[in-house]
Amino acid sequence: MIMDTLLTTQALSCKLKLLPDMEQIGAIRSTAVAYHNALNYASVVYRDLRERFALPSLMACNESVQVTTAYKTL
């Protein structure tokens, strides 16, 4: 294959230092706590799915992907 015909892509990333004010810090913390609580809830739901429906681990994990895909099509 000729190298000239290959398409290449580059991903650039940068690291930024945010300097939030006190109100923004509160909002960031609130969002982080909410996210942490959502992860804990998902863990409970995962265990419940496995126990209630006798699902193997992979199927219990993929269930949320299937639901998310279904809602995206609405």
CHARMM internal coordinates of N, CA and C (Angstrom, degrees):
IC EDIT
DIST 1 N 1 CA 1.4476
DIST 1 CA 1 C 1.5233
ANGL 1 N 1 CA 1 C 108.47
DIST 1 C 2 N 1.2720
ANGL 1 CA 1 C 2 N 116.06
DIHE 1 N 1 CA 1 C 2 N 136.80
DIST 2 N 2 CA 1.4556
ANGL 1 C 2 N 2 CA 121.40
DIHE 1 CA 1 C 2 N 2 CA -178.73
DIST 2 CA 2 C 1.5269
ANGL 2 N 2 CA 2 C 109.36
DIHE 1 C 2 N 2 CA 2 C -78.57
DIST 2 C 3 N 1.3088
ANGL 2 CA 2 C 3 N 116.96
DIHE 2 N 2 CA 2 C 3 N 131.06
DIST 3 N 3 CA 1.4626
ANGL 2 C 3 N 3 CA 121.89
DIHE 2 CA 2 C 3 N 3 CA -176.41
DIST 3 CA 3 C 1.5200
ANGL 3 N 3 CA 3 C 112.57
DIHE 2 C 3 N 3 CA 3 C -62.45
DIST 3 C 4 N 1.3216
ANGL 3 CA 3 C 4 N 118.16
DIHE 3 N 3 CA 3 C 4 N -29.74
DIST 4 N 4 CA 1.4602
ANGL 3 C 4 N 4 CA 120.68
DIHE 3 CA 3 C 4 N 4 CA -178.36
DIST 4 CA 4 C 1.5294
ANGL 4 N 4 CA 4 C 111.98
DIHE 3 C 4 N 4 CA 4 C -65.25
DIST 4 C 5 N 1.3261
ANGL 4 CA 4 C 5 N 117.02
DIHE 4 N 4 CA 4 C 5 N -25.30
DIST 5 N 5 CA 1.4592
ANGL 4 C 5 N 5 CA 119.27
DIHE 4 CA 4 C 5 N 5 CA -176.35
DIST 5 CA 5 C 1.5219
ANGL 5 N 5 CA 5 C 112.60
DIHE 4 C 5 N 5 CA 5 C -89.22
DIST 5 C 6 N 1.3114
ANGL 5 CA 5 C 6 N 118.65
DIHE 5 N 5 CA 5 C 6 N -8.17
DIST 6 N 6 CA 1.4558
ANGL 5 C 6 N 6 CA 120.76
DIHE 5 CA 5 C 6 N 6 CA 179.21
DIST 6 CA 6 C 1.5230
ANGL 6 N 6 CA 6 C 110.36
DIHE 5 C 6 N 6 CA 6 C -76.23
DIST 6 C 7 N 1.2947
ANGL 6 CA 6 C 7 N 114.99
DIHE 6 N 6 CA 6 C 7 N 133.59
DIST 7 N 7 CA 1.4551
ANGL 6 C 7 N 7 CA 119.65
DIHE 6 CA 6 C 7 N 7 CA 175.98
DIST 7 CA 7 C 1.5253
ANGL 7 N 7 CA 7 C 108.17
DIHE 6 C 7 N 7 CA 7 C -91.55
DIST 7 C 8 N 1.2864
ANGL 7 CA 7 C 8 N 116.21
DIHE 7 N 7 CA 7 C 8 N 133.08
DIST 8 N 8 CA 1.4571
ANGL 7 C 8 N 8 CA 119.47
DIHE 7 CA 7 C 8 N 8 CA 178.61
DIST 8 CA 8 C 1.5182
ANGL 8 N 8 CA 8 C 109.33
DIHE 7 C 8 N 8 CA 8 C -122.91
DIST 8 C 9 N 1.2853
ANGL 8 CA 8 C 9 N 115.14
DIHE 8 N 8 CA 8 C 9 N 151.53
DIST 9 N 9 CA 1.4505
ANGL 8 C 9 N 9 CA 120.51
DIHE 8 CA 8 C 9 N 9 CA 175.75
DIST 9 CA 9 C 1.5149
ANGL 9 N 9 CA 9 C 108.34
DIHE 8 C 9 N 9 CA 9 C -127.19
DIST 9 C 10 N 1.2999
ANGL 9 CA 9 C 10 N 115.09
DIHE 9 N 9 CA 9 C 10 N 152.12
DIST 10 N 10 CA 1.4519
ANGL 9 C 10 N 10 CA 120.67
DIHE 9 CA 9 C 10 N 10 CA 176.57
DIST 10 CA 10 C 1.5099
ANGL 10 N 10 CA 10 C 108.88
DIHE 9 C 10 N 10 CA 10 C -124.22
DIST 10 C 11 N 1.2923
ANGL 10 CA 10 C 11 N 114.49
DIHE 10 N 10 CA 10 C 11 N 142.26
DIST 11 N 11 CA 1.4519
ANGL 10 C 11 N 11 CA 120.04
DIHE 10 CA 10 C 11 N 11 CA 173.68
DIST 11 CA 11 C 1.5158
ANGL 11 N 11 CA 11 C 107.79
DIHE 10 C 11 N 11 CA 11 C -110.72
DIST 11 C 12 N 1.2973
ANGL 11 CA 11 C 12 N 115.10
DIHE 11 N 11 CA 11 C 12 N 125.95
DIST 12 N 12 CA 1.4533
ANGL 11 C 12 N 12 CA 120.33
DIHE 11 CA 11 C 12 N 12 CA 176.97
DIST 12 CA 12 C 1.5198
ANGL 12 N 12 CA 12 C 108.46
DIHE 11 C 12 N 12 CA 12 C -106.59
DIST 12 C 13 N 1.2786
ANGL 12 CA 12 C 13 N 115.98
DIHE 12 N 12 CA 12 C 13 N 139.77
DIST 13 N 13 CA 1.4536
ANGL 12 C 13 N 13 CA 119.55
DIHE 12 CA 12 C 13 N 13 CA 175.93
DIST 13 CA 13 C 1.5247
ANGL 13 N 13 CA 13 C 108.58
DIHE 12 C 13 N 13 CA 13 C -133.86
DIST 13 C 14 N 1.2963
ANGL 13 CA 13 C 14 N 114.43
DIHE 13 N 13 CA 13 C 14 N 154.26
DIST 14 N 14 CA 1.4551
ANGL 13 C 14 N 14 CA 118.37
DIHE 13 CA 13 C 14 N 14 CA 177.00
DIST 14 CA 14 C 1.5163
ANGL 14 N 14 CA 14 C 108.36
DIHE 13 C 14 N 14 CA 14 C -139.40
DIST 14 C 15 N 1.2911
ANGL 14 CA 14 C 15 N 115.39
DIHE 14 N 14 CA 14 C 15 N 155.20
DIST 15 N 15 CA 1.4447
ANGL 14 C 15 N 15 CA 122.61
DIHE 14 CA 14 C 15 N 15 CA 179.70
DIST 15 CA 15 C 1.5181
ANGL 15 N 15 CA 15 C 107.70
DIHE 14 C 15 N 15 CA 15 C -107.53
DIST 15 C 16 N 1.3212
ANGL 15 CA 15 C 16 N 115.55
DIHE 15 N 15 CA 15 C 16 N 124.90
DIST 16 N 16 CA 1.4560
ANGL 15 C 16 N 16 CA 120.19
DIHE 15 CA 15 C 16 N 16 CA -178.54
DIST 16 CA 16 C 1.5180
ANGL 16 N 16 CA 16 C 109.80
DIHE 15 C 16 N 16 CA 16 C -116.06
DIST 16 C 17 N 1.2858
ANGL 16 CA 16 C 17 N 116.41
DIHE 16 N 16 CA 16 C 17 N 145.94
DIST 17 N 17 CA 1.4542
ANGL 16 C 17 N 17 CA 121.03
DIHE 16 CA 16 C 17 N 17 CA 173.25
DIST 17 CA 17 C 1.5163
ANGL 17 N 17 CA 17 C 107.06
DIHE 16 C 17 N 17 CA 17 C -106.12
DIST 17 C 18 N 1.3268
ANGL 17 CA 17 C 18 N 115.19
DIHE 17 N 17 CA 17 C 18 N 117.91
DIST 18 N 18 CA 1.4565
ANGL 17 C 18 N 18 CA 120.22
DIHE 17 CA 17 C 18 N 18 CA 179.68
DIST 18 CA 18 C 1.5213
ANGL 18 N 18 CA 18 C 109.83
DIHE 17 C 18 N 18 CA 18 C -85.74
DIST 18 C 19 N 1.2868
ANGL 18 CA 18 C 19 N 115.47
DIHE 18 N 18 CA 18 C 19 N 145.78
DIST 19 N 19 CA 1.4560
ANGL 18 C 19 N 19 CA 121.30
DIHE 18 CA 18 C 19 N 19 CA 176.61
DIST 19 CA 19 C 1.5340
ANGL 19 N 19 CA 19 C 108.68
DIHE 18 C 19 N 19 CA 19 C -123.55
DIST 19 C 20 N 1.3433
ANGL 19 CA 19 C 20 N 115.85
DIHE 19 N 19 CA 19 C 20 N 72.61
DIST 20 N 20 CA 1.4632
ANGL 19 C 20 N 20 CA 118.93
DIHE 19 CA 19 C 20 N 20 CA -176.51
DIST 20 CA 20 C 1.5311
ANGL 20 N 20 CA 20 C 111.75
DIHE 19 C 20 N 20 CA 20 C -73.61
DIST 20 C 21 N 1.3345
ANGL 20 CA 20 C 21 N 115.05
DIHE 20 N 20 CA 20 C 21 N 151.78
DIST 21 N 21 CA 1.4638
ANGL 20 C 21 N 21 CA 119.11
DIHE 20 CA 20 C 21 N 21 CA 173.87
DIST 21 CA 21 C 1.5325
ANGL 21 N 21 CA 21 C 108.00
DIHE 20 C 21 N 21 CA 21 C -82.76
DIST 21 C 22 N 1.3138
ANGL 21 CA 21 C 22 N 117.56
DIHE 21 N 21 CA 21 C 22 N 178.50
DIST 22 N 22 CA 1.4719
ANGL 21 C 22 N 22 CA 121.62
DIHE 21 CA 21 C 22 N 22 CA -174.68
DIST 22 CA 22 C 1.5372
ANGL 22 N 22 CA 22 C 111.86
DIHE 21 C 22 N 22 CA 22 C -61.61
DIST 22 C 23 N 1.3004
ANGL 22 CA 22 C 23 N 117.35
DIHE 22 N 22 CA 22 C 23 N -38.37
DIST 23 N 23 CA 1.4707
ANGL 22 C 23 N 23 CA 120.87
DIHE 22 CA 22 C 23 N 23 CA 179.16
DIST 23 CA 23 C 1.5344
ANGL 23 N 23 CA 23 C 110.21
DIHE 22 C 23 N 23 CA 23 C -65.00
DIST 23 C 24 N 1.3125
ANGL 23 CA 23 C 24 N 116.83
DIHE 23 N 23 CA 23 C 24 N -43.05
DIST 24 N 24 CA 1.4649
ANGL 23 C 24 N 24 CA 121.09
DIHE 23 CA 23 C 24 N 24 CA 178.67
DIST 24 CA 24 C 1.5276
ANGL 24 N 24 CA 24 C 111.33
DIHE 23 C 24 N 24 CA 24 C -66.64
DIST 24 C 25 N 1.3311
ANGL 24 CA 24 C 25 N 116.79
DIHE 24 N 24 CA 24 C 25 N -37.50
DIST 25 N 25 CA 1.4630
ANGL 24 C 25 N 25 CA 120.21
DIHE 24 CA 24 C 25 N 25 CA 177.03
DIST 25 CA 25 C 1.5228
ANGL 25 N 25 CA 25 C 109.90
DIHE 24 C 25 N 25 CA 25 C -61.05
DIST 25 C 26 N 1.3189
ANGL 25 CA 25 C 26 N 116.73
DIHE 25 N 25 CA 25 C 26 N -42.43
DIST 26 N 26 CA 1.4674
ANGL 25 C 26 N 26 CA 120.77
DIHE 25 CA 25 C 26 N 26 CA 177.13
DIST 26 CA 26 C 1.5174
ANGL 26 N 26 CA 26 C 111.80
DIHE 25 C 26 N 26 CA 26 C -61.30
DIST 26 C 27 N 1.3254
ANGL 26 CA 26 C 27 N 116.85
DIHE 26 N 26 CA 26 C 27 N -41.96
DIST 27 N 27 CA 1.4695
ANGL 26 C 27 N 27 CA 121.13
DIHE 26 CA 26 C 27 N 27 CA 179.67
DIST 27 CA 27 C 1.5274
ANGL 27 N 27 CA 27 C 110.76
DIHE 26 C 27 N 27 CA 27 C -66.60
DIST 27 C 28 N 1.3298
ANGL 27 CA 27 C 28 N 116.93
DIHE 27 N 27 CA 27 C 28 N -40.05
DIST 28 N 28 CA 1.4733
ANGL 27 C 28 N 28 CA 120.70
DIHE 27 CA 27 C 28 N 28 CA 178.52
DIST 28 CA 28 C 1.5224
ANGL 28 N 28 CA 28 C 110.16
DIHE 27 C 28 N 28 CA 28 C -64.14
DIST 28 C 29 N 1.3384
ANGL 28 CA 28 C 29 N 116.48
DIHE 28 N 28 CA 28 C 29 N -45.92
DIST 29 N 29 CA 1.4701
ANGL 28 C 29 N 29 CA 120.11
DIHE 28 CA 28 C 29 N 29 CA 178.65
DIST 29 CA 29 C 1.5207
ANGL 29 N 29 CA 29 C 111.39
DIHE 28 C 29 N 29 CA 29 C -61.58
DIST 29 C 30 N 1.3161
ANGL 29 CA 29 C 30 N 116.43
DIHE 29 N 29 CA 29 C 30 N -42.75
DIST 30 N 30 CA 1.4624
ANGL 29 C 30 N 30 CA 120.90
DIHE 29 CA 29 C 30 N 30 CA 179.45
DIST 30 CA 30 C 1.5254
ANGL 30 N 30 CA 30 C 111.04
DIHE 29 C 30 N 30 CA 30 C -60.86
DIST 30 C 31 N 1.3125
ANGL 30 CA 30 C 31 N 116.25
DIHE 30 N 30 CA 30 C 31 N -42.86
DIST 31 N 31 CA 1.4658
ANGL 30 C 31 N 31 CA 120.71
DIHE 30 CA 30 C 31 N 31 CA 178.19
DIST 31 CA 31 C 1.5231
ANGL 31 N 31 CA 31 C 110.85
DIHE 30 C 31 N 31 CA 31 C -66.03
DIST 31 C 32 N 1.3195
ANGL 31 CA 31 C 32 N 117.71
DIHE 31 N 31 CA 31 C 32 N -40.60
DIST 32 N 32 CA 1.4656
ANGL 31 C 32 N 32 CA 121.21
DIHE 31 CA 31 C 32 N 32 CA 179.46
DIST 32 CA 32 C 1.5246
ANGL 32 N 32 CA 32 C 111.10
DIHE 31 C 32 N 32 CA 32 C -64.33
DIST 32 C 33 N 1.3318
ANGL 32 CA 32 C 33 N 117.46
DIHE 32 N 32 CA 32 C 33 N -40.77
DIST 33 N 33 CA 1.4631
ANGL 32 C 33 N 33 CA 121.18
DIHE 32 CA 32 C 33 N 33 CA 178.23
DIST 33 CA 33 C 1.5252
ANGL 33 N 33 CA 33 C 110.27
DIHE 32 C 33 N 33 CA 33 C -66.06
DIST 33 C 34 N 1.3329
ANGL 33 CA 33 C 34 N 117.03
DIHE 33 N 33 CA 33 C 34 N -42.87
DIST 34 N 34 CA 1.4646
ANGL 33 C 34 N 34 CA 120.84
DIHE 33 CA 33 C 34 N 34 CA 178.69
DIST 34 CA 34 C 1.5304
ANGL 34 N 34 CA 34 C 110.66
DIHE 33 C 34 N 34 CA 34 C -61.54
DIST 34 C 35 N 1.3217
ANGL 34 CA 34 C 35 N 117.07
DIHE 34 N 34 CA 34 C 35 N -41.35
DIST 35 N 35 CA 1.4626
ANGL 34 C 35 N 35 CA 121.59
DIHE 34 CA 34 C 35 N 35 CA 178.83
DIST 35 CA 35 C 1.5268
ANGL 35 N 35 CA 35 C 110.50
DIHE 34 C 35 N 35 CA 35 C -64.73
DIST 35 C 36 N 1.3148
ANGL 35 CA 35 C 36 N 116.48
DIHE 35 N 35 CA 35 C 36 N -43.28
DIST 36 N 36 CA 1.4653
ANGL 35 C 36 N 36 CA 121.38
DIHE 35 CA 35 C 36 N 36 CA 177.92
DIST 36 CA 36 C 1.5299
ANGL 36 N 36 CA 36 C 110.45
DIHE 35 C 36 N 36 CA 36 C -60.27
DIST 36 C 37 N 1.3324
ANGL 36 CA 36 C 37 N 116.55
DIHE 36 N 36 CA 36 C 37 N -44.80
DIST 37 N 37 CA 1.4660
ANGL 36 C 37 N 37 CA 120.66
DIHE 36 CA 36 C 37 N 37 CA 178.26
DIST 37 CA 37 C 1.5246
ANGL 37 N 37 CA 37 C 111.84
DIHE 36 C 37 N 37 CA 37 C -63.79
DIST 37 C 38 N 1.3276
ANGL 37 CA 37 C 38 N 117.08
DIHE 37 N 37 CA 37 C 38 N -37.49
DIST 38 N 38 CA 1.4680
ANGL 37 C 38 N 38 CA 120.84
DIHE 37 CA 37 C 38 N 38 CA 177.97
DIST 38 CA 38 C 1.5245
ANGL 38 N 38 CA 38 C 110.55
DIHE 37 C 38 N 38 CA 38 C -65.16
DIST 38 C 39 N 1.3287
ANGL 38 CA 38 C 39 N 117.50
DIHE 38 N 38 CA 38 C 39 N -39.12
DIST 39 N 39 CA 1.4668
ANGL 38 C 39 N 39 CA 120.22
DIHE 38 CA 38 C 39 N 39 CA 177.25
DIST 39 CA 39 C 1.5253
ANGL 39 N 39 CA 39 C 111.07
DIHE 38 C 39 N 39 CA 39 C -64.29
DIST 39 C 40 N 1.3179
ANGL 39 CA 39 C 40 N 116.92
DIHE 39 N 39 CA 39 C 40 N -40.91
DIST 40 N 40 CA 1.4609
ANGL 39 C 40 N 40 CA 120.09
DIHE 39 CA 39 C 40 N 40 CA 176.92
DIST 40 CA 40 C 1.5232
ANGL 40 N 40 CA 40 C 111.15
DIHE 39 C 40 N 40 CA 40 C -62.50
DIST 40 C 41 N 1.3249
ANGL 40 CA 40 C 41 N 116.72
DIHE 40 N 40 CA 40 C 41 N -41.53
DIST 41 N 41 CA 1.4625
ANGL 40 C 41 N 41 CA 121.07
DIHE 40 CA 40 C 41 N 41 CA 178.37
DIST 41 CA 41 C 1.5284
ANGL 41 N 41 CA 41 C 110.76
DIHE 40 C 41 N 41 CA 41 C -64.00
DIST 41 C 42 N 1.3278
ANGL 41 CA 41 C 42 N 116.89
DIHE 41 N 41 CA 41 C 42 N -42.63
DIST 42 N 42 CA 1.4671
ANGL 41 C 42 N 42 CA 120.72
DIHE 41 CA 41 C 42 N 42 CA 178.88
DIST 42 CA 42 C 1.5266
ANGL 42 N 42 CA 42 C 110.49
DIHE 41 C 42 N 42 CA 42 C -61.49
DIST 42 C 43 N 1.3102
ANGL 42 CA 42 C 43 N 117.26
DIHE 42 N 42 CA 42 C 43 N -34.86
DIST 43 N 43 CA 1.4614
ANGL 42 C 43 N 43 CA 121.19
DIHE 42 CA 42 C 43 N 43 CA 177.79
DIST 43 CA 43 C 1.5194
ANGL 43 N 43 CA 43 C 110.75
DIHE 42 C 43 N 43 CA 43 C -64.28
DIST 43 C 44 N 1.3271
ANGL 43 CA 43 C 44 N 116.60
DIHE 43 N 43 CA 43 C 44 N -41.21
DIST 44 N 44 CA 1.4669
ANGL 43 C 44 N 44 CA 121.04
DIHE 43 CA 43 C 44 N 44 CA 178.26
DIST 44 CA 44 C 1.5282
ANGL 44 N 44 CA 44 C 110.21
DIHE 43 C 44 N 44 CA 44 C -65.77
DIST 44 C 45 N 1.3333
ANGL 44 CA 44 C 45 N 115.96
DIHE 44 N 44 CA 44 C 45 N -44.38
DIST 45 N 45 CA 1.4688
ANGL 44 C 45 N 45 CA 120.47
DIHE 44 CA 44 C 45 N 45 CA 179.71
DIST 45 CA 45 C 1.5339
ANGL 45 N 45 CA 45 C 110.25
DIHE 44 C 45 N 45 CA 45 C -62.20
DIST 45 C 46 N 1.3261
ANGL 45 CA 45 C 46 N 116.36
DIHE 45 N 45 CA 45 C 46 N -41.86
DIST 46 N 46 CA 1.4658
ANGL 45 C 46 N 46 CA 121.08
DIHE 45 CA 45 C 46 N 46 CA 178.55
DIST 46 CA 46 C 1.5304
ANGL 46 N 46 CA 46 C 110.57
DIHE 45 C 46 N 46 CA 46 C -57.83
DIST 46 C 47 N 1.3240
ANGL 46 CA 46 C 47 N 116.17
DIHE 46 N 46 CA 46 C 47 N -48.85
DIST 47 N 47 CA 1.4760
ANGL 46 C 47 N 47 CA 119.35
DIHE 46 CA 46 C 47 N 47 CA 179.71
DIST 47 CA 47 C 1.5218
ANGL 47 N 47 CA 47 C 111.09
DIHE 46 C 47 N 47 CA 47 C -62.89
DIST 47 C 48 N 1.3341
ANGL 47 CA 47 C 48 N 116.40
DIHE 47 N 47 CA 47 C 48 N -40.36
DIST 48 N 48 CA 1.4647
ANGL 47 C 48 N 48 CA 120.53
DIHE 47 CA 47 C 48 N 48 CA 179.25
DIST 48 CA 48 C 1.5263
ANGL 48 N 48 CA 48 C 111.05
DIHE 47 C 48 N 48 CA 48 C -63.30
DIST 48 C 49 N 1.3305
ANGL 48 CA 48 C 49 N 117.51
DIHE 48 N 48 CA 48 C 49 N -43.12
DIST 49 N 49 CA 1.4700
ANGL 48 C 49 N 49 CA 120.86
DIHE 48 CA 48 C 49 N 49 CA 177.56
DIST 49 CA 49 C 1.5246
ANGL 49 N 49 CA 49 C 111.54
DIHE 48 C 49 N 49 CA 49 C -59.77
DIST 49 C 50 N 1.3166
ANGL 49 CA 49 C 50 N 115.44
DIHE 49 N 49 CA 49 C 50 N -45.00
DIST 50 N 50 CA 1.4671
ANGL 49 C 50 N 50 CA 119.42
DIHE 49 CA 49 C 50 N 50 CA -179.65
DIST 50 CA 50 C 1.5156
ANGL 50 N 50 CA 50 C 111.01
DIHE 49 C 50 N 50 CA 50 C -61.78
DIST 50 C 51 N 1.3195
ANGL 50 CA 50 C 51 N 117.17
DIHE 50 N 50 CA 50 C 51 N -45.20
DIST 51 N 51 CA 1.4638
ANGL 50 C 51 N 51 CA 120.89
DIHE 50 CA 50 C 51 N 51 CA -176.80
DIST 51 CA 51 C 1.5264
ANGL 51 N 51 CA 51 C 111.98
DIHE 50 C 51 N 51 CA 51 C -73.82
DIST 51 C 52 N 1.3249
ANGL 51 CA 51 C 52 N 116.92
DIHE 51 N 51 CA 51 C 52 N -48.90
DIST 52 N 52 CA 1.4602
ANGL 51 C 52 N 52 CA 120.77
DIHE 51 CA 51 C 52 N 52 CA -173.88
DIST 52 CA 52 C 1.5272
ANGL 52 N 52 CA 52 C 112.66
DIHE 51 C 52 N 52 CA 52 C -66.49
DIST 52 C 53 N 1.3343
ANGL 52 CA 52 C 53 N 117.00
DIHE 52 N 52 CA 52 C 53 N -38.97
DIST 53 N 53 CA 1.4537
ANGL 52 C 53 N 53 CA 120.63
DIHE 52 CA 52 C 53 N 53 CA -175.13
DIST 53 CA 53 C 1.5239
ANGL 53 N 53 CA 53 C 113.32
DIHE 52 C 53 N 53 CA 53 C -109.63
DIST 53 C 54 N 1.3217
ANGL 53 CA 53 C 54 N 117.08
DIHE 53 N 53 CA 53 C 54 N 4.83
DIST 54 N 54 CA 1.4731
ANGL 53 C 54 N 54 CA 123.07
DIHE 53 CA 53 C 54 N 54 CA 179.62
DIST 54 CA 54 C 1.5292
ANGL 54 N 54 CA 54 C 111.04
DIHE 53 C 54 N 54 CA 54 C 52.58
DIST 54 C 55 N 1.3287
ANGL 54 CA 54 C 55 N 115.24
DIHE 54 N 54 CA 54 C 55 N 45.91
DIST 55 N 55 CA 1.4638
ANGL 54 C 55 N 55 CA 120.47
DIHE 54 CA 54 C 55 N 55 CA -178.59
DIST 55 CA 55 C 1.5212
ANGL 55 N 55 CA 55 C 110.58
DIHE 54 C 55 N 55 CA 55 C -88.82
DIST 55 C 56 N 1.3256
ANGL 55 CA 55 C 56 N 116.24
DIHE 55 N 55 CA 55 C 56 N 143.38
DIST 56 N 56 CA 1.4632
ANGL 55 C 56 N 56 CA 118.42
DIHE 55 CA 55 C 56 N 56 CA 169.96
DIST 56 CA 56 C 1.5363
ANGL 56 N 56 CA 56 C 109.40
DIHE 55 C 56 N 56 CA 56 C -67.83
DIST 56 C 57 N 1.2988
ANGL 56 CA 56 C 57 N 115.91
DIHE 56 N 56 CA 56 C 57 N 161.56
DIST 57 N 57 CA 1.4575
ANGL 56 C 57 N 57 CA 122.23
DIHE 56 CA 56 C 57 N 57 CA -175.28
DIST 57 CA 57 C 1.5291
ANGL 57 N 57 CA 57 C 112.81
DIHE 56 C 57 N 57 CA 57 C -53.95
DIST 57 C 58 N 1.3118
ANGL 57 CA 57 C 58 N 117.47
DIHE 57 N 57 CA 57 C 58 N -49.13
DIST 58 N 58 CA 1.4641
ANGL 57 C 58 N 58 CA 121.04
DIHE 57 CA 57 C 58 N 58 CA -176.16
DIST 58 CA 58 C 1.5247
ANGL 58 N 58 CA 58 C 111.45
DIHE 57 C 58 N 58 CA 58 C -61.62
DIST 58 C 59 N 1.3218
ANGL 58 CA 58 C 59 N 117.41
DIHE 58 N 58 CA 58 C 59 N -40.30
DIST 59 N 59 CA 1.4664
ANGL 58 C 59 N 59 CA 119.71
DIHE 58 CA 58 C 59 N 59 CA 179.44
DIST 59 CA 59 C 1.5239
ANGL 59 N 59 CA 59 C 111.38
DIHE 58 C 59 N 59 CA 59 C -67.87
DIST 59 C 60 N 1.3091
ANGL 59 CA 59 C 60 N 117.10
DIHE 59 N 59 CA 59 C 60 N -36.95
DIST 60 N 60 CA 1.4686
ANGL 59 C 60 N 60 CA 120.07
DIHE 59 CA 59 C 60 N 60 CA 177.97
DIST 60 CA 60 C 1.5299
ANGL 60 N 60 CA 60 C 110.10
DIHE 59 C 60 N 60 CA 60 C -66.06
DIST 60 C 61 N 1.3195
ANGL 60 CA 60 C 61 N 117.36
DIHE 60 N 60 CA 60 C 61 N -36.95
DIST 61 N 61 CA 1.4686
ANGL 60 C 61 N 61 CA 121.10
DIHE 60 CA 60 C 61 N 61 CA 177.54
DIST 61 CA 61 C 1.5250
ANGL 61 N 61 CA 61 C 111.04
DIHE 60 C 61 N 61 CA 61 C -69.09
DIST 61 C 62 N 1.3107
ANGL 61 CA 61 C 62 N 116.78
DIHE 61 N 61 CA 61 C 62 N -42.35
DIST 62 N 62 CA 1.4701
ANGL 61 C 62 N 62 CA 120.92
DIHE 61 CA 61 C 62 N 62 CA -176.53
DIST 62 CA 62 C 1.5213
ANGL 62 N 62 CA 62 C 112.71
DIHE 61 C 62 N 62 CA 62 C -72.53
DIST 62 C 63 N 1.2967
ANGL 62 CA 62 C 63 N 117.67
DIHE 62 N 62 CA 62 C 63 N -18.24
DIST 63 N 63 CA 1.4628
ANGL 62 C 63 N 63 CA 120.93
DIHE 62 CA 62 C 63 N 63 CA 179.95
DIST 63 CA 63 C 1.5155
ANGL 63 N 63 CA 63 C 110.61
DIHE 62 C 63 N 63 CA 63 C -57.09
DIST 63 C 64 N 1.3226
ANGL 63 CA 63 C 64 N 117.75
DIHE 63 N 63 CA 63 C 64 N -44.25
DIST 64 N 64 CA 1.4673
ANGL 63 C 64 N 64 CA 119.70
DIHE 63 CA 63 C 64 N 64 CA -178.39
DIST 64 CA 64 C 1.5271
ANGL 64 N 64 CA 64 C 111.23
DIHE 63 C 64 N 64 CA 64 C -66.64
DIST 64 C 65 N 1.3178
ANGL 64 CA 64 C 65 N 117.11
DIHE 64 N 64 CA 64 C 65 N -32.83
DIST 65 N 65 CA 1.4686
ANGL 64 C 65 N 65 CA 120.56
DIHE 64 CA 64 C 65 N 65 CA 177.03
DIST 65 CA 65 C 1.5251
ANGL 65 N 65 CA 65 C 109.73
DIHE 64 C 65 N 65 CA 65 C -65.79
DIST 65 C 66 N 1.3279
ANGL 65 CA 65 C 66 N 116.88
DIHE 65 N 65 CA 65 C 66 N -42.67
DIST 66 N 66 CA 1.4687
ANGL 65 C 66 N 66 CA 120.93
DIHE 65 CA 65 C 66 N 66 CA 179.39
DIST 66 CA 66 C 1.5248
ANGL 66 N 66 CA 66 C 110.92
DIHE 65 C 66 N 66 CA 66 C -62.96
DIST 66 C 67 N 1.3113
ANGL 66 CA 66 C 67 N 117.06
DIHE 66 N 66 CA 66 C 67 N -43.09
DIST 67 N 67 CA 1.4697
ANGL 66 C 67 N 67 CA 120.71
DIHE 66 CA 66 C 67 N 67 CA -179.85
DIST 67 CA 67 C 1.5247
ANGL 67 N 67 CA 67 C 109.85
DIHE 66 C 67 N 67 CA 67 C -65.48
DIST 67 C 68 N 1.3190
ANGL 67 CA 67 C 68 N 117.16
DIHE 67 N 67 CA 67 C 68 N -43.48
DIST 68 N 68 CA 1.4555
ANGL 67 C 68 N 68 CA 121.08
DIHE 67 CA 67 C 68 N 68 CA 179.38
DIST 68 CA 68 C 1.5223
ANGL 68 N 68 CA 68 C 110.84
DIHE 67 C 68 N 68 CA 68 C -60.99
DIST 68 C 69 N 1.3178
ANGL 68 CA 68 C 69 N 117.29
DIHE 68 N 68 CA 68 C 69 N -43.04
DIST 69 N 69 CA 1.4618
ANGL 68 C 69 N 69 CA 121.74
DIHE 68 CA 68 C 69 N 69 CA 178.54
DIST 69 CA 69 C 1.5308
ANGL 69 N 69 CA 69 C 110.79
DIHE 68 C 69 N 69 CA 69 C -61.99
DIST 69 C 70 N 1.3220
ANGL 69 CA 69 C 70 N 115.90
DIHE 69 N 69 CA 69 C 70 N -41.64
DIST 70 N 70 CA 1.4647
ANGL 69 C 70 N 70 CA 119.83
DIHE 69 CA 69 C 70 N 70 CA 179.96
DIST 70 CA 70 C 1.5264
ANGL 70 N 70 CA 70 C 111.00
DIHE 69 C 70 N 70 CA 70 C -63.75
DIST 70 C 71 N 1.3264
ANGL 70 CA 70 C 71 N 116.98
DIHE 70 N 70 CA 70 C 71 N -42.55
DIST 71 N 71 CA 1.4685
ANGL 70 C 71 N 71 CA 119.78
DIHE 70 CA 70 C 71 N 71 CA -179.65
DIST 71 CA 71 C 1.5298
ANGL 71 N 71 CA 71 C 111.87
DIHE 70 C 71 N 71 CA 71 C -68.90
DIST 71 C 72 N 1.3127
ANGL 71 CA 71 C 72 N 117.89
DIHE 71 N 71 CA 71 C 72 N -30.71
DIST 72 N 72 CA 1.4590
ANGL 71 C 72 N 72 CA 120.40
DIHE 71 CA 71 C 72 N 72 CA 179.11
DIST 72 CA 72 C 1.5324
ANGL 72 N 72 CA 72 C 111.51
DIHE 71 C 72 N 72 CA 72 C -65.88
DIST 72 C 73 N 1.3258
ANGL 72 CA 72 C 73 N 117.24
DIHE 72 N 72 CA 72 C 73 N -26.41
DIST 73 N 73 CA 1.4661
ANGL 72 C 73 N 73 CA 120.14
DIHE 72 CA 72 C 73 N 73 CA -178.02
DIST 73 CA 73 C 1.5257
ANGL 73 N 73 CA 73 C 112.48
DIHE 72 C 73 N 73 CA 73 C -83.76
DIST 73 C 74 N 1.3146
ANGL 73 CA 73 C 74 N 118.20
DIHE 73 N 73 CA 73 C 74 N -8.38
DIST 74 N 74 CA 1.4740
ANGL 73 C 74 N 74 CA 120.71
DIHE 73 CA 73 C 74 N 74 CA -179.08
DIST 74 CA 74 C 1.5064
ANGL 74 N 74 CA 74 C 111.92
DIHE 73 C 74 N 74 CA 74 C -74.43
END
COOR INIT
IC SEED 1 N 1 CA 1 C
IC BUILD
